[in-house]
């Protein structure tokens, strides 16, 4: 029963992605349209959605418990990096792919697929739990993951010891700002006028459909015929869809056993589902900036975005027994 329910939820996601794919192929969108949607979602719609959701579904007495939950995905991410680093050396993955590979295994596409998928599976009440994984994934990507790619530049002079500075504008992006502002309103019990709340609610409602249409546009531009399943791609996919959720499940089981504190079932399911969402949509962009293997980055993003359709119903069924 759970399996078929999850398939229906995934089909909702797939159909909206398919709409974006078809419209892009038909030439409805200008070349800049995908980038415009991306900016609208990340800088306006998602912060609005998070702000409204936090005030609607989160209570002040839940904040301490929720902050403690950050430890689980944080530990899982650290373990994931260590295993990905080991695989890079064991498999002798070539320069230009190494940083991409490690990011592919550890970091997820939480905004454009993770959030709409979570809402489709568990409803809006899961958004506050989604934020736990989103915070760790965002910091992991922009405070560390991006440097793995930039330092893997095959054209870079190895004698160049110049240190990269942390881009705090990306470590603390607008969706995270929306979350922080919402926490301030929640803790201080600041009232929000109805017309502001309704406006933000309508704007935030754009996130799910626009995110999935955007992914459809990305898939259409990448071209499905270009997908190749070489060794490095297969291992990266196994890392994202198998290794990452296994690590997080193990951390949750061990952590709850040692502390004796149970996590809310919906929180557990949200964290596990997010750990198995497709790879970062920005990987090809980051790879291009670092003169890395852009074709490899595009290939793993495209293939993981398609394969998650199969992975999610299976994973949802498995975690229903937890």
N, C-alpha and C positions, 0 to 999 in steps of 0.2 A: 504493500500500500504506500509506504514512504517513498519507494523507488519511483512509482508512477506519479506521485505528487511532485517529486523533485524534477521529473522529466517535464511535467507541465510548466513548472516555474522556469526551467531552462528554456523551454520553447518560447515563452513570452520574451525572454532576453534575445533569443536567436531571431525571432521574427522582426524585432525592432532593428537588430543589426542588419538583417537581410534587406530591410527597407532602405537603410543608408547605402548598402552595397549596390542595390539595383539603381537607385537614383543617381549615384555617382557614375555608374557604368553608362547610364542613359544620358549623361552630360547635363544634368539639372544644376549641378553646383560648379561655381567658379573654383579655380585652383586654390584660392585663398580661403574658401569657405570652411574647410576642415580646421585650419588654424584659428579662424574666427570663433568657431564653436568651442574649441579647446580653451581659448581665453575666456569666453563667456562663462563656461562651466567652472573653471578653476578659480577665477578671480571674482565672480559675482554670484552665480547660482548656487555653487556648493557651499561657500561661506554662509549664504542666507539659509540654505537648507539645514546646515549643521546648527546654526544659531537657534532656529525655531525648534528643531528636534531636541536639543539639549534642554531647553526650557520646558518642553512639553513632556519629555519622557524621563528626565533625570531629576532626582531629589537631592537636597543638600546632604542628607544622611547617607547617600550612596557614594559620595565622592571619595571618601577614604578607602572604601572597598574597591572602587574602580581604579584608583591610583595604584593600589597594591597589585592589581591584575596586570599592570604594565610589565612586571618582572618576567612573566611567563613568555610572551613573545620576544622580549629582549634577550633572554637566555637562549631561546630557540634560534634567533638570528645570529648570535655569536657562534653557536655550535655549527650552524649552517655555513658560515664563512670559513670556519676551520676545516670542515669536510670538503667544501668547494676548493679551497686552497690546496688541500692534499690531492684531490682529483686532478687538478691542473698539472701537478708535478708527476703524478703516477701515469697519467695519459699523455704527458708531454705535449700539452696543448700549445700551439704556436703563439708567439707574440702578436698582438692585434686582436686576439680572441679571448685572452685570459681574463681580462677585466669584465668583458661582456659575459663570459661563461659564469663567473662568480656572482655577478648581479642577477643573471637569469635563474640561478639556483635559489638565491636568498630573497630577492626583492620582488614584490608582486604589483600588479596593476590594480591598486585598490580603488582609485577614483573612477576610472571609466568602465570597469567591469565589476570590481569587488563590491562597490556600494549598490549599484542597481541589482546585482545578483542577490546580495544579502536582503534587500528589501523585498525582492520577488519570493525568496525562500521563507523569510521569517517575519516580514512586515516592518513597518516603521519603528516599532518598539525596539528593534535590534540596533538602531543607528547609534545609540549611546555606547553599546558594546563594540560596534564597528570602529568607533573612534579610538579604542584601546590599541587595536592593531594598526590603524592608520597612522597614529603618532609614531610608533616604533618604526614602521615601514618608511615613513617620510624622513625621519632622522637618519635611518640606516642608508637610504638611497643618496641623500644629498650631503650628508656629513662624512660618508665613508665610501659608499659604492661608486660615486662619480669619480673619486680619486683613483680607484682601482682601474678604471677605464683610461683616465688621462695619463696615468703613470705607465700604462701598457702601450703607449704610442710607439709603434715599431720604427718610426722615423726620428724619435727623440734621441738626443745625444746622452748616452748613459752617464757621462761625466757631469751633466747638468744637475746640480744639487738644489736648484731653486725650489723652495717650498711653495706649495699651493695654499692660498688662503681660503678659509671656509667662507662660502657664499651664504651669509645668514639670511639673505632674501629668499633663498631656496630652502634652507633648513627650516625657516619659519614662514611658509607660504600662506596665502590668504585663507585657505580652508582651516589651517591651524589657528590663524588669527581669529577667525569666526568662532572657533571653539573656545579660545581664551576669553574673548569678549563675553560669550555666553556664560562662561563660568563666573565672571565678575558680576553679571546681572543676577545669576542664580544665588551666589553666596551673599551678596548684599541685598537680595530681594528687591531689586529695582524693577518697578512696574514698566511694562512695555505697552504703549497705547495700541488699541485694537487695530487701527488703520495701518500702523507700522507692522504689526504681527501678521496681518492678512496679506499685506504687500510682499513681505519677505517669504510668506508661505507660498504665494503664487510663483514668485521668482524661483524659489527653491524647488518647486515642482517640476522645473525644466530639467533638472539634473539627470534623472533616469532616462527619459526618451532621447535627449540630446547626446548623452554619453554613449548610448548604444548606436545611435545613428553615426556618431563620430567613428566608432570602431569599424562599422560597416564601410565607411569612406576610406579608412586606412587600409582595410583588407582589399578593397577594390583597386586602390593605387598600388599596393604591393604586388598584386597579381597572384592568384592561387596556383597558377601553373608553375610558378617559380619555386615552389616548396621542394626542398631536398632533405632527405633523412640520412645524413652522413653520421659518422660516429659521434662527433662533438655535439651535434644537434640532438641525437637520441639520448645521450647521457645528460645533457642539459634539461631535456624534457622529463626524464626520470627524476632528476633532482628537484624540479619544480613541482611535479604532480605526485611523486611518491615519497622522496626523501624529506622534503620540507614538512608535509603534514605528519609524517611518522615522528620526526624530531619534536614537533610541537605537542603531539599527543603524548609522547614519552615524558616531556617536561611537565605537562599538566598532571599526568598520573603520578609521577614521582613527587612533584611539588605538593600536591594535595595530600599525598600519603605522609610525607615528612612533617607538614605543618598541621595536618588534621583539619584544615579549612577547605571546605568544598566550594568550587566556583559555581556560579549560577549555570544551569544547563544551557540556556540560550547564549551565555557568554562563551562557554566551551565550544559550542557548535559554530558560533560566529568566527572565533579565532581560527578554528581548524579549516573552515571553508575559505577564509581569507588567505590562509597559508598555501592553498592550492589553486589560487586564481592565476591567470596567465601572466606572462612576463611584461615588464614595463614597456609601454608604448613608445617611450622616448629613447629606448636603447639605440635604434639606428641613428638618431640625432647625436647622441653622446659619442657613438662610435665614429661618426663622420668628423666631429670636432677634434677627436684624438687620432685621426688617420688610421683608425682600426678597420676591422673587417665588417663593412657596412652590410654586405650581402648576407653574412652569417647572422648579424644582429636582426636584420629584416626577416630572415628565414625562421629564426626561433620565435620571434614575436608573432608572426603570422601563423605558424604551425601550432603554437601553444594556444592562441586565441580560438582556433578551430577545434582542437582536441579537448578543450575544457568542457565542451558540450557533452562529451562522453564521460569525462572524469567526474563531474559534479554529481550526477545522479548516483553513481557508484559510491562516492565518498559520503554523500548525504545518507544513503542507506546504511553504510557501515557505522557512522557516528550515532545513528539512532539507537544503537545497541549499547552505547556508553552509559 
